[in-house]
Amino acid sequence: MKTLIFTFLMASFFGCEKQNQTDAAAANGKIKVYVCTRGCYQYLLETNGEVYFPDFVPEDLKKDGQLVTYTGEVTDSTTTVLKPAPNDVPIPDFEAKNIHIISMEAR
C-alpha cells in the first residue's frame, strides 16, 4: 500500500512539473545571432514572432538567418540575452524564454 501511495505521489509531482512546459513540436524557425562581446555569441531561435533561448544549437546551424525545423519544449524559465556596452563588457539586453531542443535540422 505504501508503494502504491508513493508511486501516485511521485506521478502527481512529475505530472505537475510537465504542466509548466509548452510543446513546440514540429515548428519552423530561424537562428538569430546576438553578439554579447568580442568573441562571445548567443544563438537564439526566432519562431512565430517570438525569440527563444535554445539549450542546444548544432554547430553547422550556428549562422545568422539559418532556417531550421525543430522539435522542442518551451519552458517557463528565461535567460538574459546580453549585448556589448561601449567598453565591450556584456550587459543585459532582454529576457528570452528557454526552449529545450529535442531535434533541429536545416530547412
The first five atom37 places (N, CA, C, CB, O) and aatype in JSON, in Angstrom:
{
  "aatype": [12, 11, 16, 10, 9, 13, 16, 13, 10, 12, 0, 15, 13, 13, 7, 4, 6, 11, 5, 2, 5, 16, 3, 0, 0, 0, 0, 2, 7, 11, 9, 11, 19, 18, 19, 4, 16, 1, 7, 4, 18, 5, 18, 10, 10, 6, 16, 2, 7, 6, 19, 18, 13, 14, 3, 13, 19, 14, 6, 3, 10, 11, 11, 3, 7, 5, 10, 19, 16, 18, 16, 7, 6, 19, 16, 3, 15, 16, 16, 16, 19, 10, 11, 14, 0, 14, 2, 3, 19, 14, 9, 14, 3, 13, 6, 0, 11, 2, 9, 8, 9, 9, 15, 12, 6, 0, 1],
  "atom_mask": [
    [1, 1, 1, 1, 1],
    [1, 1, 1, 1, 1],
    [1, 1, 1, 1, 1],
    [1, 1, 1, 1, 1],
    [1, 1, 1, 1, 1],
    [1, 1, 1, 1, 1],
    [1, 1, 1, 1, 1],
    [1, 1, 1, 1, 1],
    [1, 1, 1, 1, 1],
    [1, 1, 1, 1, 1],
    [1, 1, 1, 1, 1],
    [1, 1, 1, 1, 1],
    [1, 1, 1, 1, 1],
    [1, 1, 1, 1, 1],
    [1, 1, 1, 0, 1],
    [1, 1, 1, 1, 1],
    [1, 1, 1, 1, 1],
    [1, 1, 1, 1, 1],
    [1, 1, 1, 1, 1],
    [1, 1, 1, 1, 1],
    [1, 1, 1, 1, 1],
    [1, 1, 1, 1, 1],
    [1, 1, 1, 1, 1],
    [1, 1, 1, 1, 1],
    [1, 1, 1, 1, 1],
    [1, 1, 1, 1, 1],
    [1, 1, 1, 1, 1],
    [1, 1, 1, 1, 1],
    [1, 1, 1, 0, 1],
    [1, 1, 1, 1, 1],
    [1, 1, 1, 1, 1],
    [1, 1, 1, 1, 1],
    [1, 1, 1, 1, 1],
    [1, 1, 1, 1, 1],
    [1, 1, 1, 1, 1],
    [1, 1, 1, 1, 1],
    [1, 1, 1, 1, 1],
    [1, 1, 1, 1, 1],
    [1, 1, 1, 0, 1],
    [1, 1, 1, 1, 1],
    [1, 1, 1, 1, 1],
    [1, 1, 1, 1, 1],
    [1, 1, 1, 1, 1],
    [1, 1, 1, 1, 1],
    [1, 1, 1, 1, 1],
    [1, 1, 1, 1, 1],
    [1, 1, 1, 1, 1],
    [1, 1, 1, 1, 1],
    [1, 1, 1, 0, 1],
    [1, 1, 1, 1, 1],
    [1, 1, 1, 1, 1],
    [1, 1, 1, 1, 1],
    [1, 1, 1, 1, 1],
    [1, 1, 1, 1, 1],
    [1, 1, 1, 1, 1],
    [1, 1, 1, 1, 1],
    [1, 1, 1, 1, 1],
    [1, 1, 1, 1, 1],
    [1, 1, 1, 1, 1],
    [1, 1, 1, 1, 1],
    [1, 1, 1, 1, 1],
    [1, 1, 1, 1, 1],
    [1, 1, 1, 1, 1],
    [1, 1, 1, 1, 1],
    [1, 1, 1, 0, 1],
    [1, 1, 1, 1, 1],
    [1, 1, 1, 1, 1],
    [1, 1, 1, 1, 1],
    [1, 1, 1, 1, 1],
    [1, 1, 1, 1, 1],
    [1, 1, 1, 1, 1],
    [1, 1, 1, 0, 1],
    [1, 1, 1, 1, 1],
    [1, 1, 1, 1, 1],
    [1, 1, 1, 1, 1],
    [1, 1, 1, 1, 1],
    [1, 1, 1, 1, 1],
    [1, 1, 1, 1, 1],
    [1, 1, 1, 1, 1],
    [1, 1, 1, 1, 1],
    [1, 1, 1, 1, 1],
    [1, 1, 1, 1, 1],
    [1, 1, 1, 1, 1],
    [1, 1, 1, 1, 1],
    [1, 1, 1, 1, 1],
    [1, 1, 1, 1, 1],
    [1, 1, 1, 1, 1],
    [1, 1, 1, 1, 1],
    [1, 1, 1, 1, 1],
    [1, 1, 1, 1, 1],
    [1, 1, 1, 1, 1],
    [1, 1, 1, 1, 1],
    [1, 1, 1, 1, 1],
    [1, 1, 1, 1, 1],
    [1, 1, 1, 1, 1],
    [1, 1, 1, 1, 1],
    [1, 1, 1, 1, 1],
    [1, 1, 1, 1, 1],
    [1, 1, 1, 1, 1],
    [1, 1, 1, 1, 1],
    [1, 1, 1, 1, 1],
    [1, 1, 1, 1, 1],
    [1, 1, 1, 1, 1],
    [1, 1, 1, 1, 1],
    [1, 1, 1, 1, 1],
    [1, 1, 1, 1, 1],
    [1, 1, 1, 1, 1]
  ],
  "atom_positions": [
    [[0.82, -1.19, 0.0], [0.0, 0.0, 0.0], [0.87, 1.27, 0.0], [-0.94, -0.01, 1.21], [0.59, 2.23, -0.71]],
    [[1.95, 1.25, 0.83], [2.85, 2.4, 0.87], [3.48, 2.64, -0.5], [3.94, 2.21, 1.93], [3.66, 3.78, -0.92]],
    [[3.82, 1.56, -1.19], [4.43, 1.68, -2.51], [3.44, 2.31, -3.48], [4.88, 0.29, -3.03], [3.84, 3.15, -4.3]],
    [[2.2, 1.95, -3.42], [1.17, 2.49, -4.3], [0.99, 3.99, -4.04], [-0.17, 1.74, -4.1], [0.91, 4.77, -4.98]],
    [[0.93, 4.39, -2.78], [0.77, 5.8, -2.44], [2.0, 6.59, -2.9], [0.55, 5.98, -0.93], [1.86, 7.67, -3.46]],
    [[3.2, 6.05, -2.65], [4.43, 6.71, -3.07], [4.47, 6.89, -4.59], [5.66, 5.91, -2.6], [4.83, 7.95, -5.09]],
    [[4.09, 5.84, -5.32], [4.06, 5.9, -6.79], [3.09, 6.96, -7.26], [3.68, 4.53, -7.38], [3.39, 7.72, -8.18]],
    [[1.91, 7.03, -6.64], [0.91, 8.03, -7.01], [1.43, 9.44, -6.74], [-0.4, 7.79, -6.24], [1.25, 10.33, -7.57]],
    [[2.06, 9.66, -5.59], [2.58, 10.97, -5.25], [3.68, 11.4, -6.22], [3.11, 10.99, -3.82], [3.72, 12.55, -6.64]],
    [[4.57, 10.48, -6.57], [5.65, 10.8, -7.5], [5.1, 11.13, -8.89], [6.65, 9.63, -7.59], [5.56, 12.06, -9.54]],
    [[4.11, 10.36, -9.33], [3.5, 10.62, -10.63], [2.8, 11.97, -10.62], [2.49, 9.51, -10.99], [2.86, 12.7, -11.62]],
    [[2.15, 12.32, -9.53], [1.5, 13.62, -9.42], [2.51, 14.74, -9.46], [0.67, 13.7, -8.13], [2.3, 15.75, -10.13]],
    [[3.62, 14.58, -8.75], [4.66, 15.61, -8.71], [5.24, 15.85, -10.1], [5.77, 15.2, -7.75], [5.34, 16.99, -10.54]],
    [[5.63, 14.78, -10.78], [6.22, 14.94, -12.1], [5.19, 15.38, -13.12], [6.87, 13.64, -12.55], [5.53, 16.07, -14.09]],
    [[3.95, 15.01, -12.94], [2.88, 15.47, -13.82], [2.69, 16.97, -13.71], [0.0, 0.0, 0.0], [2.47, 17.63, -14.73]],
    [[2.76, 17.52, -12.51], [2.63, 18.96, -12.3], [3.8, 19.7, -12.92], [2.53, 19.29, -10.8], [3.62, 20.79, -13.48]],
    [[4.99, 19.15, -12.83], [6.16, 19.79, -13.41], [6.01, 19.91, -14.92], [7.43, 19.01, -13.05], [6.39, 20.94, -15.49]],
    [[5.48, 18.91, -15.57], [5.32, 18.93, -17.02], [4.31, 19.99, -17.46], [4.88, 17.57, -17.51], [4.41, 20.49, -18.57]],
    [[3.35, 20.34, -16.61], [2.34, 21.32, -16.99], [2.95, 22.7, -17.18], [1.25, 21.38, -15.93], [2.33, 23.55, -17.82]],
    [[4.14, 22.95, -16.66], [4.79, 24.24, -16.81], [5.51, 24.37, -18.13], [5.75, 24.45, -15.69], [6.18, 25.38, -18.36]],
    [[5.41, 23.4, -19.01], [6.08, 23.45, -20.3], [5.04, 23.49, -21.41], [7.02, 22.25, -20.48], [3.96, 22.92, -21.29]],
    [[5.38, 24.17, -22.5], [4.51, 24.25, -23.66], [5.18, 23.5, -24.8], [4.21, 25.73, -24.04], [6.36, 23.74, -25.08]],
    [[4.46, 22.63, -25.44], [5.02, 21.85, -26.53], [5.16, 22.73, -27.77], [4.15, 20.61, -26.83], [4.21, 23.43, -28.15]],
    [[6.32, 22.7, -28.39], [6.57, 23.46, -29.61], [7.06, 22.5, -30.68], [7.61, 24.6, -29.36], [8.01, 22.81, -31.41]],
    [[6.43, 21.35, -30.79], [6.89, 20.29, -31.69], [6.65, 20.64, -33.15], [6.2, 18.98, -31.35], [5.68, 21.32, -33.5]],
    [[7.56, 20.16, -34.0], [7.46, 20.26, -35.45], [7.21, 21.7, -35.93], [6.36, 19.37, -35.96], [6.26, 21.95, -36.66]],
    [[8.05, 22.61, -35.52], [7.9, 24.01, -35.9], [9.08, 24.46, -36.77], [7.78, 24.9, -34.65], [10.14, 23.85, -36.77]],
    [[8.85, 25.54, -37.49], [9.9, 26.16, -38.29], [10.37, 27.43, -37.61], [9.39, 26.46, -39.73], [9.58, 28.11, -36.94]],
    [[11.63, 27.74, -37.76], [12.17, 28.95, -37.16], [13.42, 29.42, -37.87], [0.0, 0.0, 0.0], [13.79, 28.9, -38.92]],
    [[14.05, 30.42, -37.26], [15.26, 31.0, -37.84], [16.23, 31.28, -36.7], [14.93, 32.31, -38.65], [15.84, 31.77, -35.64]],
    [[17.51, 30.96, -36.93], [18.56, 31.23, -35.95], [18.93, 32.71, -36.02], [19.81, 30.33, -36.21], [19.15, 33.25, -37.1]],
    [[18.99, 33.35, -34.86], [19.4, 34.75, -34.74], [20.65, 34.79, -33.88], [18.25, 35.64, -34.13], [20.65, 34.25, -32.77]],
    [[21.71, 35.42, -34.38], [22.95, 35.52, -33.63], [23.01, 36.87, -32.94], [24.18, 35.31, -34.57], [22.89, 37.92, -33.58]],
    [[23.2, 36.84, -31.62], [23.35, 38.06, -30.82], [24.77, 38.08, -30.26], [22.29, 38.12, -29.66], [25.2, 37.12, -29.62]],
    [[25.48, 39.15, -30.51], [26.85, 39.31, -30.01], [26.77, 39.87, -28.6], [27.71, 40.24, -30.95], [26.1, 40.88, -28.37]],
    [[27.46, 39.22, -27.65], [27.46, 39.76, -26.27], [28.74, 40.51, -25.97], [27.27, 38.62, -25.25], [28.75, 41.37, -25.09]],
    [[29.81, 40.22, -26.67], [31.08, 40.95, -26.59], [31.99, 40.34, -27.65], [31.72, 40.86, -25.13], [31.61, 39.38, -28.33]],
    [[33.19, 40.87, -27.81], [34.1, 40.29, -28.8], [34.34, 38.82, -28.49], [35.44, 41.05, -28.82], [34.79, 38.47, -27.4]],
    [[34.05, 37.97, -29.45], [34.27, 36.53, -29.29], [33.17, 35.8, -28.55], [0.0, 0.0, 0.0], [33.28, 34.59, -28.33]],
    [[32.12, 36.48, -28.15], [31.01, 35.86, -27.42], [29.73, 36.0, -28.23], [30.84, 36.51, -26.0], [29.3, 37.11, -28.56]],
    [[29.12, 34.88, -28.56], [27.91, 34.87, -29.37], [26.82, 34.06, -28.68], [28.2, 34.3, -30.77], [27.1, 33.05, -28.02]],
    [[25.59, 34.51, -28.83], [24.42, 33.8, -28.32], [23.55, 33.44, -29.51], [23.63, 34.66, -27.26], [23.27, 34.29, -30.36]],
    [[23.12, 32.2, -29.58], [22.34, 31.72, -30.71], [20.91, 31.51, -30.24], [22.93, 30.4, -31.3], [20.62, 30.62, -29.45]],
    [[20.01, 32.37, -30.74], [18.62, 32.31, -30.35], [17.78, 31.76, -31.5], [18.12, 33.7, -29.93], [18.23, 31.7, -32.64]],
    [[16.58, 31.38, -31.17], [15.65, 30.8, -32.14], [14.44, 31.7, -32.25], [15.24, 29.36, -31.74], [13.73, 31.92, -31.26]],
    [[14.19, 32.22, -33.44], [13.01, 33.06, -33.68], [11.96, 32.23, -34.4], [13.38, 34.34, -34.5], [12.23, 31.63, -35.44]],
    [[10.77, 32.21, -33.85], [9.67, 31.47, -34.46], [8.35, 32.12, -34.08], [9.7, 29.98, -34.03], [8.14, 32.47, -32.92]],
    [[7.48, 32.27, -35.05], [6.15, 32.87, -34.84], [6.22, 34.21, -34.11], [5.26, 31.91, -34.04], [5.37, 34.49, -33.26]],
    [[7.2, 35.03, -34.43], [7.33, 36.35, -33.84], [7.91, 36.36, -32.43], [0.0, 0.0, 0.0], [8.03, 37.44, -31.83]],
    [[8.28, 35.22, -31.88], [8.88, 35.12, -30.55], [10.35, 34.74, -30.68], [8.13, 34.08, -29.68], [10.75, 34.07, -31.63]],
    [[11.16, 35.17, -29.71], [12.57, 34.8, -29.68], [12.8, 33.93, -28.45], [13.49, 36.07, -29.65], [12.45, 34.32, -27.33]],
    [[13.39, 32.75, -28.65], [13.64, 31.78, -27.58], [15.13, 31.54, -27.44], [12.9, 30.45, -27.86], [15.89, 31.71, -28.4]],
    [[15.55, 31.14, -26.24], [16.93, 30.8, -25.95], [17.04, 29.28, -25.92], [17.42, 31.45, -24.6], [16.7, 28.67, -24.91]],
    [[17.51, 28.65, -27.01], [17.59, 27.18, -27.03], [18.74, 26.67, -26.19], [17.74, 26.69, -28.46], [19.78, 27.32, -26.05]],
    [[18.54, 25.47, -25.62], [19.61, 24.86, -24.83], [20.66, 24.2, -25.71], [19.03, 23.85, -23.86], [21.72, 23.82, -25.22]],
    [[20.37, 24.05, -27.01], [21.31, 23.41, -27.91], [21.04, 23.85, -29.35], [21.23, 21.87, -27.8], [19.9, 23.86, -29.8]],
    [[22.11, 24.23, -30.04], [22.05, 24.51, -31.47], [23.23, 23.79, -32.1], [22.09, 26.06, -31.78], [24.37, 24.03, -31.7]],
    [[22.99, 22.88, -33.1], [24.1, 22.18, -33.74], [25.08, 23.18, -34.38], [23.56, 21.21, -34.81], [24.68, 24.22, -34.89]],
    [[26.36, 22.84, -34.33], [27.41, 23.72, -34.85], [27.16, 24.16, -36.28], [28.75, 23.02, -34.77], [27.37, 25.33, -36.61]],
    [[26.7, 23.25, -37.14], [26.52, 23.6, -38.55], [25.32, 24.51, -38.79], [26.36, 22.34, -39.36], [25.12, 24.98, -39.92]],
    [[24.5, 24.77, -37.75], [23.34, 25.66, -37.91], [23.56, 27.02, -37.24], [22.1, 24.99, -37.32], [22.65, 27.86, -37.25]],
    [[24.72, 27.25, -36.69], [25.01, 28.5, -35.98], [25.39, 29.61, -36.95], [26.15, 28.29, -34.96], [26.52, 30.11, -36.95]],
    [[24.4, 29.99, -37.8], [24.58, 31.05, -38.78], [23.38, 31.99, -38.68], [24.73, 30.47, -40.23], [22.24, 31.52, -38.63]],
    [[23.62, 33.3, -38.66], [22.52, 34.25, -38.58], [21.61, 34.11, -39.79], [23.06, 35.69, -38.48], [22.06, 34.14, -40.93]],
    [[20.33, 33.94, -39.53], [19.34, 33.79, -40.6], [19.12, 32.37, -41.07], [0.0, 0.0, 0.0], [18.29, 32.14, -41.95]],
    [[19.84, 31.4, -40.5], [19.7, 29.99, -40.88], [18.27, 29.53, -40.6], [20.73, 29.11, -40.13], [17.81, 29.61, -39.46]],
    [[17.58, 29.04, -41.63], [16.23, 28.5, -41.45], [16.33, 27.08, -40.91], [15.43, 28.53, -42.78], [17.14, 26.28, -41.4]],
    [[15.51, 26.76, -39.9], [15.56, 25.45, -39.26], [14.15, 24.9, -39.04], [16.31, 25.53, -37.93], [13.17, 25.64, -38.99]],
    [[14.09, 23.6, -38.93], [12.91, 22.89, -38.46], [13.33, 22.21, -37.17], [12.35, 21.84, -39.53], [14.4, 21.6, -37.11]],
    [[12.5, 22.32, -36.13], [12.9, 21.79, -34.83], [11.7, 21.21, -34.08], [13.56, 22.88, -33.99], [10.55, 21.49, -34.4]],
    [[12.0, 20.4, -33.11], [11.01, 19.97, -32.12], [11.6, 20.3, -30.76], [10.66, 18.42, -32.26], [12.81, 20.2, -30.56]],
    [[10.75, 20.68, -29.85], [11.22, 21.05, -28.53], [10.1, 21.43, -27.6], [0.0, 0.0, 0.0], [8.93, 21.39, -27.96]],
    [[10.48, 21.81, -26.39], [9.52, 22.22, -25.38], [9.92, 23.57, -24.82], [9.42, 21.16, -24.25], [11.04, 23.73, -24.32]],
    [[9.02, 24.53, -24.88], [9.25, 25.85, -24.31], [8.99, 25.74, -22.81], [8.33, 26.95, -24.97], [7.97, 25.18, -22.39]],
    [[9.91, 26.26, -22.0], [9.75, 26.19, -20.54], [9.33, 27.55, -19.99], [11.07, 25.72, -19.88], [9.28, 28.54, -20.71]],
    [[9.03, 27.58, -18.71], [8.66, 28.84, -18.05], [9.89, 29.66, -17.65], [7.82, 28.55, -16.82], [9.75, 30.83, -17.3]],
    [[11.07, 29.06, -17.69], [12.28, 29.78, -17.28], [12.77, 30.68, -18.41], [13.38, 28.79, -16.86], [12.44, 30.47, -19.58]],
    [[13.58, 31.68, -18.04], [14.12, 32.61, -19.02], [15.63, 32.75, -18.85], [13.44, 33.99, -18.9], [16.19, 32.38, -17.81]],
    [[16.27, 33.28, -19.88], [17.7, 33.58, -19.84], [17.87, 35.02, -20.3], [18.52, 32.59, -20.75], [17.19, 35.48, -21.21]],
    [[18.77, 35.73, -19.66], [19.06, 37.11, -20.04], [19.98, 37.11, -21.25], [19.7, 37.89, -18.87], [21.07, 36.53, -21.22]],
    [[19.54, 37.75, -22.31], [20.36, 37.92, -23.52], [21.21, 39.16, -23.29], [19.47, 38.05, -24.84], [20.71, 40.2, -22.86]],
    [[22.49, 39.04, -23.57], [23.44, 40.12, -23.31], [23.8, 40.87, -24.59], [24.7, 39.57, -22.66], [23.67, 40.34, -25.69]],
    [[24.25, 42.11, -24.41], [24.76, 42.92, -25.53], [26.02, 43.62, -25.03], [23.69, 43.96, -26.05], [26.21, 43.78, -23.83]],
    [[26.89, 44.04, -25.96], [28.12, 44.72, -25.51], [27.85, 46.18, -25.13], [29.18, 44.66, -26.61], [27.13, 46.89, -25.83]],
    [[28.44, 46.6, -24.04], [28.41, 48.02, -23.65], [29.49, 48.75, -24.44], [28.63, 48.19, -22.09], [30.29, 48.09, -25.12]],
    [[29.54, 50.08, -24.39], [30.58, 50.81, -25.12], [32.01, 50.38, -24.77], [30.44, 52.29, -24.85], [32.92, 50.51, -25.59]],
    [[32.21, 49.87, -23.54], [33.55, 49.41, -23.16], [33.72, 47.91, -23.42], [33.81, 49.71, -21.67], [34.67, 47.3, -22.92]],
    [[32.81, 47.33, -24.2], [32.85, 45.92, -24.64], [32.57, 44.92, -23.52], [34.19, 45.62, -25.25], [32.88, 43.74, -23.66]],
    [[32.0, 45.37, -22.41], [31.61, 44.47, -21.32], [30.17, 44.05, -21.57], [31.77, 45.16, -19.9], [29.34, 44.91, -21.89]],
    [[29.83, 42.76, -21.46], [28.45, 42.34, -21.68], [27.51, 42.92, -20.62], [28.36, 40.82, -21.68], [27.8, 42.88, -19.42]],
    [[26.38, 43.46, -21.09], [25.35, 43.97, -20.19], [24.0, 43.38, -20.61], [25.3, 45.55, -20.21], [23.85, 43.0, -21.77]],
    [[23.02, 43.3, -19.7], [21.72, 42.73, -20.04], [21.01, 43.53, -21.12], [20.84, 42.66, -18.8], [21.05, 44.76, -21.14]],
    [[20.36, 42.82, -22.04], [19.59, 43.44, -23.11], [18.1, 43.13, -22.93], [20.09, 42.95, -24.5], [17.29, 44.04, -22.8]],
    [[17.74, 41.83, -22.92], [16.34, 41.43, -22.73], [16.29, 39.99, -22.25], [15.52, 41.61, -24.04], [17.31, 39.29, -22.27]],
    [[15.12, 39.54, -21.83], [14.91, 38.17, -21.37], [14.26, 37.37, -22.5], [14.02, 38.14, -20.09], [13.37, 37.87, -23.2]],
    [[14.7, 36.13, -22.67], [14.11, 35.23, -23.67], [13.72, 33.93, -22.97], [15.1, 34.96, -24.85], [14.47, 33.42, -22.14]],
    [[12.53, 33.41, -23.31], [12.11, 32.12, -22.74], [13.04, 31.02, -23.22], [10.64, 31.79, -23.12], [13.48, 31.02, -24.38]],
    [[13.34, 30.1, -22.34], [14.19, 28.96, -22.69], [13.37, 27.92, -23.43], [14.84, 28.35, -21.44], [12.17, 27.76, -23.2]],
    [[14.04, 27.21, -24.33], [13.41, 26.1, -25.04], [14.36, 24.91, -25.03], [13.03, 26.5, -26.5], [15.54, 25.04, -25.37]],
    [[13.84, 23.77, -24.64], [14.62, 22.53, -24.64], [14.48, 21.94, -26.05], [14.14, 21.51, -23.51], [13.38, 21.56, -26.45]],
    [[15.57, 21.86, -26.78], [15.56, 21.35, -28.15], [15.69, 19.82, -28.13], [16.71, 21.98, -29.0], [16.61, 19.27, -27.52]],
    [[14.77, 19.16, -28.79], [14.82, 17.72, -28.94], [15.54, 17.36, -30.23], [13.4, 17.11, -28.92], [16.38, 16.47, -30.26]],
    [[15.19, 18.06, -31.31], [15.89, 17.88, -32.58], [15.84, 19.18, -33.37], [15.26, 16.71, -33.41], [14.9, 19.96, -33.23]],
    [[16.88, 19.41, -34.2], [16.93, 20.61, -35.03], [17.73, 20.29, -36.28], [17.53, 21.81, -34.26], [18.8, 19.69, -36.21]],
    [[17.2, 20.71, -37.42], [17.9, 20.5, -38.68], [17.64, 21.67, -39.62], [17.46, 19.16, -39.34], [16.68, 22.42, -39.43]],
    [[18.49, 21.82, -40.63], [18.35, 22.89, -41.6], [17.08, 22.67, -42.42], [19.59, 22.97, -42.53], [16.68, 21.53, -42.67]],
    [[16.48, 23.76, -42.81], [15.29, 23.7, -43.63], [15.65, 23.99, -45.06], [14.22, 24.68, -43.15], [14.79, 23.99, -45.93]]
  ]
}
